[in-house]
Amino acid sequence: MKKVITIDGMHCKNCCNRVEKALKNLNVKKVTIVLEEKKAYVENDEEVANELLVNAVEDCGFDVVNIE
């Protein structure tokens, strides 16, 4: 399973670290944050519900714009 999460509100490396940590707490296998694109690339062996991904990001204070 691969998903791309577009996130609004990330401005620095610290923001990226917070989002990455939150997503990894969902036991996601791999998380890559690209600040310039304002996106998180998530890979996992099993499907992770979009609602869980959204909640993890929004609990950090950011807004999820889209999940592909």
N, CA, C and O atoms as a CHARMM CRD file, in Angstrom:
* protein
*
  272
    1    1 MET  N      0.81800  -1.16300   0.00000 PROA 1      0.00000
    2    1 MET  CA     0.00000   0.00000   0.00000 PROA 1      0.00000
    3    1 MET  C      0.87700   1.24700   0.00000 PROA 1      0.00000
    4    1 MET  O      1.75200   1.40000   0.85200 PROA 1      0.00000
    5    2 LYS  N      0.64000   2.12000  -0.94400 PROA 2      0.00000
    6    2 LYS  CA     1.34200   3.39900  -0.99600 PROA 2      0.00000
    7    2 LYS  C      0.29400   4.50500  -1.05400 PROA 2      0.00000
    8    2 LYS  O     -0.68600   4.41100  -1.79300 PROA 2      0.00000
    9    3 LYS  N      0.51400   5.54600  -0.27000 PROA 3      0.00000
   10    3 LYS  CA    -0.38800   6.69400  -0.27400 PROA 3      0.00000
   11    3 LYS  C      0.43500   7.97300  -0.23800 PROA 3      0.00000
   12    3 LYS  O      1.54000   8.01700   0.30200 PROA 3      0.00000
   13    4 VAL  N     -0.14400   9.01400  -0.83300 PROA 4      0.00000
   14    4 VAL  CA     0.47000  10.33900  -0.80200 PROA 4      0.00000
   15    4 VAL  C     -0.50500  11.25900  -0.08000 PROA 4      0.00000
   16    4 VAL  O     -1.65600  11.40600  -0.49000 PROA 4      0.00000
   17    5 ILE  N     -0.03500  11.87100   0.99400 PROA 5      0.00000
   18    5 ILE  CA    -0.86900  12.76000   1.79400 PROA 5      0.00000
   19    5 ILE  C     -0.39800  14.19400   1.56100 PROA 5      0.00000
   20    5 ILE  O      0.75900  14.52000   1.82500 PROA 5      0.00000
   21    6 THR  N     -1.28600  15.04400   1.07000 PROA 6      0.00000
   22    6 THR  CA    -0.97100  16.46300   0.90500 PROA 6      0.00000
   23    6 THR  C     -1.37300  17.16500   2.19900 PROA 6      0.00000
   24    6 THR  O     -2.50300  17.04300   2.67000 PROA 6      0.00000
   25    7 ILE  N     -0.40600  17.91000   2.76500 PROA 7      0.00000
   26    7 ILE  CA    -0.58200  18.49300   4.09700 PROA 7      0.00000
   27    7 ILE  C     -0.36800  20.00100   4.03900 PROA 7      0.00000
   28    7 ILE  O      0.61900  20.47400   3.47500 PROA 7      0.00000
   29    8 ASP  N     -1.29100  20.74500   4.62000 PROA 8      0.00000
   30    8 ASP  CA    -1.17600  22.19300   4.68600 PROA 8      0.00000
   31    8 ASP  C     -0.68800  22.59300   6.07000 PROA 8      0.00000
   32    8 ASP  O     -1.14000  22.04900   7.07700 PROA 8      0.00000
   33    9 GLY  N      0.23100  23.54000   6.11400 PROA 9      0.00000
   34    9 GLY  CA     0.68800  24.07700   7.39400 PROA 9      0.00000
   35    9 GLY  C      2.10800  23.70200   7.78000 PROA 9      0.00000
   36    9 GLY  O      2.63100  24.22000   8.76700 PROA 9      0.00000
   37   10 MET  N      2.74400  22.81400   7.02500 PROA 10     0.00000
   38   10 MET  CA     4.13200  22.46500   7.33600 PROA 10     0.00000
   39   10 MET  C      5.04600  23.56200   6.78100 PROA 10     0.00000
   40   10 MET  O      4.95900  23.92100   5.60600 PROA 10     0.00000
   41   11 HSD  N      5.93900  24.09900   7.66000 PROA 11     0.00000
   42   11 HSD  CA     6.79300  25.20000   7.24400 PROA 11     0.00000
   43   11 HSD  C      8.28200  24.93600   7.42300 PROA 11     0.00000
   44   11 HSD  O      9.11500  25.64000   6.85300 PROA 11     0.00000
   45   12 CYS  N      8.61900  23.91000   8.22200 PROA 12     0.00000
   46   12 CYS  CA    10.03200  23.69300   8.52600 PROA 12     0.00000
   47   12 CYS  C     10.29900  22.21300   8.78700 PROA 12     0.00000
   48   12 CYS  O      9.38500  21.38900   8.77600 PROA 12     0.00000
   49   13 LYS  N     11.55200  21.90000   9.01600 PROA 13     0.00000
   50   13 LYS  CA    11.97100  20.52400   9.28100 PROA 13     0.00000
   51   13 LYS  C     11.32800  19.99000  10.56100 PROA 13     0.00000
   52   13 LYS  O     11.00500  18.80500  10.64300 PROA 13     0.00000
   53   14 ASN  N     11.14200  20.85000  11.55400 PROA 14     0.00000
   54   14 ASN  CA    10.50700  20.42400  12.79900 PROA 14     0.00000
   55   14 ASN  C      9.06700  19.97100  12.53600 PROA 14     0.00000
   56   14 ASN  O      8.60600  18.98300  13.10800 PROA 14     0.00000
   57   15 CYS  N      8.36600  20.69600  11.67300 PROA 15     0.00000
   58   15 CYS  CA     6.99900  20.30000  11.29200 PROA 15     0.00000
   59   15 CYS  C      7.02200  18.90500  10.66300 PROA 15     0.00000
   60   15 CYS  O      6.21000  18.04200  10.99800 PROA 15     0.00000
   61   16 CYS  N      7.95700  18.70800   9.75700 PROA 16     0.00000
   62   16 CYS  CA     8.08300  17.41500   9.07100 PROA 16     0.00000
   63   16 CYS  C      8.35400  16.29400  10.06800 PROA 16     0.00000
   64   16 CYS  O      7.78500  15.20700   9.96000 PROA 16     0.00000
   65   17 ASN  N      9.21500  16.55800  11.02900 PROA 17     0.00000
   66   17 ASN  CA     9.54300  15.55300  12.03600 PROA 17     0.00000
   67   17 ASN  C      8.31800  15.17400  12.86800 PROA 17     0.00000
   68   17 ASN  O      8.12700  14.00300  13.19400 PROA 17     0.00000
   69   18 ARG  N      7.49300  16.16000  13.21000 PROA 18     0.00000
   70   18 ARG  CA     6.28200  15.88200  13.98500 PROA 18     0.00000
   71   18 ARG  C      5.32000  14.99300  13.20500 PROA 18     0.00000
   72   18 ARG  O      4.76100  14.04000  13.74700 PROA 18     0.00000
   73   19 VAL  N      5.13300  15.31800  11.92100 PROA 19     0.00000
   74   19 VAL  CA     4.23200  14.51700  11.08200 PROA 19     0.00000
   75   19 VAL  C      4.78700  13.11000  10.90200 PROA 19     0.00000
   76   19 VAL  O      4.05000  12.13000  11.00600 PROA 19     0.00000
   77   20 GLU  N      6.08000  13.01200  10.63200 PROA 20     0.00000
   78   20 GLU  CA     6.70200  11.69700  10.43400 PROA 20     0.00000
   79   20 GLU  C      6.54000  10.82900  11.68100 PROA 20     0.00000
   80   20 GLU  O      6.19000   9.65400  11.57400 PROA 20     0.00000
   81   21 LYS  N      6.78900  11.38900  12.84700 PROA 21     0.00000
   82   21 LYS  CA     6.66000  10.63800  14.09600 PROA 21     0.00000
   83   21 LYS  C      5.21600  10.17700  14.30600 PROA 21     0.00000
   84   21 LYS  O      4.97700   9.03800  14.70800 PROA 21     0.00000
   85   22 ALA  N      4.26400  11.05500  14.03600 PROA 22     0.00000
   86   22 ALA  CA     2.84400  10.70400  14.22200 PROA 22     0.00000
   87   22 ALA  C      2.43600   9.56200  13.30500 PROA 22     0.00000
   88   22 ALA  O      1.72000   8.65100  13.72300 PROA 22     0.00000
   89   23 LEU  N      2.88900   9.60600  12.05500 PROA 23     0.00000
   90   23 LEU  CA     2.54000   8.54700  11.10500 PROA 23     0.00000
   91   23 LEU  C      3.23000   7.23600  11.46100 PROA 23     0.00000
   92   23 LEU  O      2.63600   6.16600  11.33300 PROA 23     0.00000
   93   24 LYS  N      4.46900   7.31400  11.90300 PROA 24     0.00000
   94   24 LYS  CA     5.17700   6.10000  12.29700 PROA 24     0.00000
   95   24 LYS  C      4.56400   5.46900  13.54700 PROA 24     0.00000
   96   24 LYS  O      4.68800   4.26200  13.75700 PROA 24     0.00000
   97   25 ASN  N      3.91000   6.27000  14.37000 PROA 25     0.00000
   98   25 ASN  CA     3.21400   5.72400  15.54900 PROA 25     0.00000
   99   25 ASN  C      2.03800   4.84400  15.14500 PROA 25     0.00000
  100   25 ASN  O      1.51400   4.09500  15.96900 PROA 25     0.00000
  101   26 LEU  N      1.61900   4.92900  13.88400 PROA 26     0.00000
  102   26 LEU  CA     0.57000   4.04700  13.36400 PROA 26     0.00000
  103   26 LEU  C      1.15300   2.73600  12.85600 PROA 26     0.00000
  104   26 LEU  O      0.45600   1.93500  12.23300 PROA 26     0.00000
  105   27 ASN  N      2.44100   2.52200  13.12900 PROA 27     0.00000
  106   27 ASN  CA     3.17600   1.34200  12.66400 PROA 27     0.00000
  107   27 ASN  C      3.26600   1.27200  11.14900 PROA 27     0.00000
  108   27 ASN  O      3.25100   0.18900  10.56400 PROA 27     0.00000
  109   28 VAL  N      3.36000   2.44600  10.51300 PROA 28     0.00000
  110   28 VAL  CA     3.56400   2.51100   9.07400 PROA 28     0.00000
  111   28 VAL  C      5.01600   2.14500   8.79800 PROA 28     0.00000
  112   28 VAL  O      5.91900   2.58300   9.51100 PROA 28     0.00000
  113   29 LYS  N      5.23600   1.35500   7.78100 PROA 29     0.00000
  114   29 LYS  CA     6.56500   0.82400   7.45500 PROA 29     0.00000
  115   29 LYS  C      7.55200   1.92200   7.04800 PROA 29     0.00000
  116   29 LYS  O      8.67900   1.95300   7.54100 PROA 29     0.00000
  117   30 LYS  N      7.13400   2.82600   6.15000 PROA 30     0.00000
  118   30 LYS  CA     8.03500   3.86000   5.65200 PROA 30     0.00000
  119   30 LYS  C      7.27200   5.16500   5.46000 PROA 30     0.00000
  120   30 LYS  O      6.17400   5.18300   4.90300 PROA 30     0.00000
  121   31 VAL  N      7.87200   6.25600   5.93100 PROA 31     0.00000
  122   31 VAL  CA     7.30100   7.59000   5.76300 PROA 31     0.00000
  123   31 VAL  C      8.39100   8.49800   5.20300 PROA 31     0.00000
  124   31 VAL  O      9.48800   8.56900   5.75700 PROA 31     0.00000
  125   32 THR  N      8.09200   9.18900   4.10800 PROA 32     0.00000
  126   32 THR  CA     9.00100  10.16600   3.53300 PROA 32     0.00000
  127   32 THR  C      8.24800  11.48000   3.42200 PROA 32     0.00000
  128   32 THR  O      7.20000  11.54900   2.78100 PROA 32     0.00000
  129   33 ILE  N      8.78000  12.52300   4.04700 PROA 33     0.00000
  130   33 ILE  CA     8.16000  13.83700   4.01000 PROA 33     0.00000
  131   33 ILE  C      8.96200  14.72400   3.05700 PROA 33     0.00000
  132   33 ILE  O     10.18500  14.80900   3.16700 PROA 33     0.00000
  133   34 VAL  N      8.27600  15.38200   2.12400 PROA 34     0.00000
  134   34 VAL  CA     8.92800  16.33200   1.22000 PROA 34     0.00000
  135   34 VAL  C      8.31000  17.69700   1.49700 PROA 34     0.00000
  136   34 VAL  O      7.20600  17.99900   1.04500 PROA 34     0.00000
  137   35 LEU  N      9.04300  18.51500   2.25000 PROA 35     0.00000
  138   35 LEU  CA     8.53700  19.80900   2.69200 PROA 35     0.00000
  139   35 LEU  C      8.16200  20.71200   1.51400 PROA 35     0.00000
  140   35 LEU  O      7.12100  21.36900   1.53900 PROA 35     0.00000
  141   36 GLU  N      9.00500  20.74300   0.49200 PROA 36     0.00000
  142   36 GLU  CA     8.76400  21.61700  -0.65700 PROA 36     0.00000
  143   36 GLU  C      7.44800  21.28400  -1.36400 PROA 36     0.00000
  144   36 GLU  O      6.79200  22.17200  -1.90900 PROA 36     0.00000
  145   37 GLU  N      7.07100  20.02700  -1.35600 PROA 37     0.00000
  146   37 GLU  CA     5.82200  19.58300  -1.98500 PROA 37     0.00000
  147   37 GLU  C      4.65400  19.59700  -1.00100 PROA 37     0.00000
  148   37 GLU  O      3.49100  19.48700  -1.39000 PROA 37     0.00000
  149   38 LYS  N      4.99400  19.73500   0.29800 PROA 38     0.00000
  150   38 LYS  CA     3.99700  19.64600   1.37800 PROA 38     0.00000
  151   38 LYS  C      3.26500  18.30800   1.32400 PROA 38     0.00000
  152   38 LYS  O      2.04100  18.24000   1.43200 PROA 38     0.00000
  153   39 LYS  N      4.06000  17.23400   1.15300 PROA 39     0.00000
  154   39 LYS  CA     3.48900  15.89700   1.02100 PROA 39     0.00000
  155   39 LYS  C      4.21800  14.89500   1.89800 PROA 39     0.00000
  156   39 LYS  O      5.41200  15.01400   2.17400 PROA 39     0.00000
  157   40 ALA  N      3.44600  13.89900   2.32600 PROA 40     0.00000
  158   40 ALA  CA     4.00200  12.75300   3.02900 PROA 40     0.00000
  159   40 ALA  C      3.73300  11.52400   2.17500 PROA 40     0.00000
  160   40 ALA  O      2.59500  11.25800   1.78900 PROA 40     0.00000
  161   41 TYR  N      4.79200  10.77700   1.88500 PROA 41     0.00000
  162   41 TYR  CA     4.67800   9.53700   1.12400 PROA 41     0.00000
  163   41 TYR  C      4.73500   8.39100   2.13100 PROA 41     0.00000
  164   41 TYR  O      5.71600   8.23900   2.85900 PROA 41     0.00000
  165   42 VAL  N      3.67600   7.59100   2.16300 PROA 42     0.00000
  166   42 VAL  CA     3.53200   6.54400   3.16600 PROA 42     0.00000
  167   42 VAL  C      3.49400   5.18400   2.47200 PROA 42     0.00000
  168   42 VAL  O      2.77300   4.99300   1.49300 PROA 42     0.00000
  169   43 GLU  N      4.28100   4.24300   2.99500 PROA 43     0.00000
  170   43 GLU  CA     4.27500   2.88000   2.47000 PROA 43     0.00000
  171   43 GLU  C      4.07900   1.91700   3.63100 PROA 43     0.00000
  172   43 GLU  O      4.64300   2.08300   4.71300 PROA 43     0.00000
  173   44 ASN  N      3.26100   0.90500   3.36900 PROA 44     0.00000
  174   44 ASN  CA     3.02300  -0.11000   4.39100 PROA 44     0.00000
  175   44 ASN  C      2.61400  -1.40800   3.70600 PROA 44     0.00000
  176   44 ASN  O      2.11800  -1.39100   2.58000 PROA 44     0.00000
  177   45 ASP  N      2.82000  -2.51900   4.38100 PROA 45     0.00000
  178   45 ASP  CA     2.42700  -3.81100   3.83600 PROA 45     0.00000
  179   45 ASP  C      0.91400  -3.97500   3.84200 PROA 45     0.00000
  180   45 ASP  O      0.34200  -4.58000   2.93500 PROA 45     0.00000
  181   46 GLU  N      0.27400  -3.43300   4.86800 PROA 46     0.00000
  182   46 GLU  CA    -1.17400  -3.54800   4.99900 PROA 46     0.00000
  183   46 GLU  C     -1.82500  -2.18700   4.82600 PROA 46     0.00000
  184   46 GLU  O     -1.19200  -1.15200   5.03800 PROA 46     0.00000
  185   47 GLU  N     -3.08300  -2.19700   4.44300 PROA 47     0.00000
  186   47 GLU  CA    -3.85300  -0.96400   4.27000 PROA 47     0.00000
  187   47 GLU  C     -4.03200  -0.25200   5.61400 PROA 47     0.00000
  188   47 GLU  O     -4.36800  -0.87200   6.62300 PROA 47     0.00000
  189   48 VAL  N     -3.80300   1.05400   5.60400 PROA 48     0.00000
  190   48 VAL  CA    -4.07000   1.88700   6.77000 PROA 48     0.00000
  191   48 VAL  C     -5.22700   2.80500   6.38200 PROA 48     0.00000
  192   48 VAL  O     -5.17300   3.47400   5.35000 PROA 48     0.00000
  193   49 ALA  N     -6.25500   2.83500   7.19500 PROA 49     0.00000
  194   49 ALA  CA    -7.44000   3.64100   6.88600 PROA 49     0.00000
  195   49 ALA  C     -7.07300   5.11500   6.77500 PROA 49     0.00000
  196   49 ALA  O     -6.30000   5.63800   7.57800 PROA 49     0.00000
  197   50 ASN  N     -7.64100   5.77800   5.76700 PROA 50     0.00000
  198   50 ASN  CA    -7.39700   7.20500   5.57900 PROA 50     0.00000
  199   50 ASN  C     -7.75200   7.99700   6.83300 PROA 50     0.00000
  200   50 ASN  O     -7.07200   8.96500   7.17400 PROA 50     0.00000
  201   51 GLU  N     -8.80500   7.59100   7.51100 PROA 51     0.00000
  202   51 GLU  CA    -9.22700   8.30000   8.71800 PROA 51     0.00000
  203   51 GLU  C     -8.12100   8.29400   9.77200 PROA 51     0.00000
  204   51 GLU  O     -7.91400   9.30000  10.45200 PROA 51     0.00000
  205   52 LEU  N     -7.41200   7.18100   9.91500 PROA 52     0.00000
  206   52 LEU  CA    -6.31400   7.11300  10.88400 PROA 52     0.00000
  207   52 LEU  C     -5.17200   8.03700  10.48600 PROA 52     0.00000
  208   52 LEU  O     -4.57400   8.70000  11.33400 PROA 52     0.00000
  209   53 LEU  N     -4.87300   8.07900   9.19000 PROA 53     0.00000
  210   53 LEU  CA    -3.81500   8.95800   8.70000 PROA 53     0.00000
  211   53 LEU  C     -4.18200  10.42100   8.93300 PROA 53     0.00000
  212   53 LEU  O     -3.35800  11.20500   9.40500 PROA 53     0.00000
  213   54 VAL  N     -5.41500  10.78500   8.60200 PROA 54     0.00000
  214   54 VAL  CA    -5.88400  12.16000   8.78500 PROA 54     0.00000
  215   54 VAL  C     -5.82100  12.54000  10.26500 PROA 54     0.00000
  216   54 VAL  O     -5.32400  13.61200  10.61100 PROA 54     0.00000
  217   55 ASN  N     -6.31500  11.67800  11.12400 PROA 55     0.00000
  218   55 ASN  CA    -6.31500  11.98100  12.56100 PROA 55     0.00000
  219   55 ASN  C     -4.89600  12.16900  13.09300 PROA 55     0.00000
  220   55 ASN  O     -4.65700  13.06400  13.90300 PROA 55     0.00000
  221   56 ALA  N     -3.95700  11.34200  12.65100 PROA 56     0.00000
  222   56 ALA  CA    -2.56900  11.44800  13.12200 PROA 56     0.00000
  223   56 ALA  C     -1.96200  12.78900  12.71700 PROA 56     0.00000
  224   56 ALA  O     -1.29000  13.43700  13.51900 PROA 56     0.00000
  225   57 VAL  N     -2.19800  13.20300  11.47500 PROA 57     0.00000
  226   57 VAL  CA    -1.63800  14.47100  10.97900 PROA 57     0.00000
  227   57 VAL  C     -2.32700  15.65400  11.65200 PROA 57     0.00000
  228   57 VAL  O     -1.66100  16.59400  12.08500 PROA 57     0.00000
  229   58 GLU  N     -3.63300  15.61400  11.74100 PROA 58     0.00000
  230   58 GLU  CA    -4.37300  16.73800  12.30900 PROA 58     0.00000
  231   58 GLU  C     -4.14300  16.88200  13.80500 PROA 58     0.00000
  232   58 GLU  O     -4.23300  17.98900  14.33400 PROA 58     0.00000
  233   59 ASP  N     -3.84700  15.78500  14.50000 PROA 59     0.00000
  234   59 ASP  CA    -3.51400  15.86200  15.92000 PROA 59     0.00000
  235   59 ASP  C     -2.20100  16.61200  16.15300 PROA 59     0.00000
  236   59 ASP  O     -1.94100  17.08500  17.25900 PROA 59     0.00000
  237   60 CYS  N     -1.37500  16.71900  15.10800 PROA 60     0.00000
  238   60 CYS  CA    -0.12500  17.48000  15.18300 PROA 60     0.00000
  239   60 CYS  C     -0.34900  18.96100  14.89400 PROA 60     0.00000
  240   60 CYS  O      0.56700  19.77000  15.04100 PROA 60     0.00000
  241   61 GLY  N     -1.56100  19.31600  14.48500 PROA 61     0.00000
  242   61 GLY  CA    -1.85800  20.71700  14.21000 PROA 61     0.00000
  243   61 GLY  C     -1.81600  21.09900  12.74200 PROA 61     0.00000
  244   61 GLY  O     -1.79000  22.28400  12.41000 PROA 61     0.00000
  245   62 PHE  N     -1.80900  20.11400  11.86300 PROA 62     0.00000
  246   62 PHE  CA    -1.76000  20.38200  10.42100 PROA 62     0.00000
  247   62 PHE  C     -3.05700  19.92000   9.77300 PROA 62     0.00000
  248   62 PHE  O     -3.82300  19.16200  10.36800 PROA 62     0.00000
  249   63 ASP  N     -3.29600  20.37900   8.55700 PROA 63     0.00000
  250   63 ASP  CA    -4.50600  20.02900   7.83400 PROA 63     0.00000
  251   63 ASP  C     -4.18800  19.10300   6.66000 PROA 63     0.00000
  252   63 ASP  O     -3.26600  19.36500   5.88800 PROA 63     0.00000
  253   64 VAL  N     -4.95200  18.02400   6.53200 PROA 64     0.00000
  254   64 VAL  CA    -4.81700  17.13700   5.38400 PROA 64     0.00000
  255   64 VAL  C     -5.69000  17.68200   4.27100 PROA 64     0.00000
  256   64 VAL  O     -6.89900  17.84900   4.43500 PROA 64     0.00000
  257   65 VAL  N     -5.06300  17.95900   3.13100 PROA 65     0.00000
  258   65 VAL  CA    -5.77900  18.50000   1.98200 PROA 65     0.00000
  259   65 VAL  C     -6.31400  17.37900   1.10300 PROA 65     0.00000
  260   65 VAL  O     -7.42000  17.46100   0.56900 PROA 65     0.00000
  261   66 ASN  N     -5.49800  16.32000   0.96300 PROA 66     0.00000
  262   66 ASN  CA    -5.86100  15.24300   0.04500 PROA 66     0.00000
  263   66 ASN  C     -5.05200  13.99600   0.38400 PROA 66     0.00000
  264   66 ASN  O     -3.93500  14.08300   0.89400 PROA 66     0.00000
  265   67 ILE  N     -5.63800  12.83300   0.09100 PROA 67     0.00000
  266   67 ILE  CA    -4.91600  11.55900   0.18300 PROA 67     0.00000
  267   67 ILE  C     -5.13900  10.82600  -1.12700 PROA 67     0.00000
  268   67 ILE  O     -6.27300  10.59500  -1.54700 PROA 67     0.00000
  269   68 GLU  N     -4.03800  10.46600  -1.75900 PROA 68     0.00000
  270   68 GLU  CA    -4.11400   9.72200  -3.03200 PROA 68     0.00000
  271   68 GLU  C     -3.62900   8.31500  -2.81400 PROA 68     0.00000
  272   68 GLU  O     -3.60800   7.51700  -3.75100 PROA 68     0.00000
